[in-house]
Amino acid sequence: MSTDELHKMRHSLAHIMAQAVQHLWPQAKFGVGPAIDDGFYYDIDFVEPISDQDLEKITKEMKRIAKEGANITRKELSKKEALAMFKNNPYKVELINELPEGEVISTYTQNNFTDLCRGGHLSNLNLIKHFALINLAGAYWRGNSKNKQLTRIYGCSFWTKEELDKHLVMLKEKNETIEN
């Protein structure tokens, strides 16, 4: 698969993770969830803090969602429609309000989850198989220490189990080196 397709898979996984979190913690509010070099993350405002032990629960829900194989659909909205759709999420409202006039606003939907997003994504969730949630971190909204600190959940993903396993071993070895 191409680098572009790998990026789309990782971005789609960020949305799957957000959907899983929404199922498990319905009051959570979502910031941003991009693809990154080895995976993805999502910044989330939880009502109650979560811990590393919750990653297993989120992973299990993510696997269930991916296995359903839903299509991912894109929709363009007006600024007014987008603000109405995300009115209960101050992070999305802030992002929408900062968009220049005339910029295309789009959402991506899979099953019962819709997110404000520029894209790209895979066409179907059944293409996603090999991923792991690897850690939690604090992240100030938009990188500004004057803003609220959100919980950032990191994950990694690859096309094959072998690539994922190799990456997880490398992360473990790196952490052991740091600890010593």
Secondary structure, DSSP 8 states (H G I E B T S, - for coil): --HHHHHHHHHHHHHHHHHHHHHH-TT-EE----EETTEEEEEEE-SS---TTHHHHHHHHHHHHHHHT-B-EEEEE-HHHHHHHTTT-HHHHHHHHHS-TT--EEEEEETTEEEE------SBGGG--EEEEEEEEEEEGGG-TTS-EEEEEEEEEESSHHHHHHHHHHHHHHHHHHH-
